Amino acid sequence: MDTEAFWRMRDAAEDDDKPLANSMADHLAAMSAEEILAFEHCCSRLRDAVRR
């Protein structure tokens, strides 16, 4: 997953009427294991960049 895809997914989750964490969990549940790992890898890269 690239950074743009990460933010598109996050924005789509934010547009739902549910709390963000619940909506993100729903989006992740619809993904394959490989897609979830790619999401986590992207999330980790972004988190590390913020901490620098």
N, C-alpha and C positions, 0 to 999 in steps of 0.2 A: 504494500500500500504506500502510495506516495503522500506527501504532505497535503496536496490539494484534495485528494480523496478522503483523507482523514477529516479535514475541515468540512467537506461537503456532508459527510456522515454525521458529524457533530452538529452542524447546522440543521440537518433534517431531524435529528433527535430533539433539538431545541424547539422546533416548530410543532412538535406533538403537544397534546394537552396534558401529558403526564409529566411528573417530575423528571428532570434530565437524566438522573441515574437509572430510573426505570426504563425510560425510552432508549437509552444507550444499551442497556441489557437486552432489550427486545431486538434491537438492530444486530447486536453481536450474536444472539441466539439463532438468527436467520443465516449466519455465515458458516462456512466450512471451517474445520480446524486450522487449515493453512491460512485462511483469510483472517481468522482471529489472531494467530501468531504474527501475521504481517501488521495487523492493527497495533498489537502490543509493541512490536519493534518500533513502529513509527511513533507511538505515544512515548516510549522511552527516549527516543532520539530528541523529541521536542522537549520533554521534561529536562533532559540533560543540558540542552541548549539554554533553557531558561535559567538553570542553576549556575551557568558559567558567567 
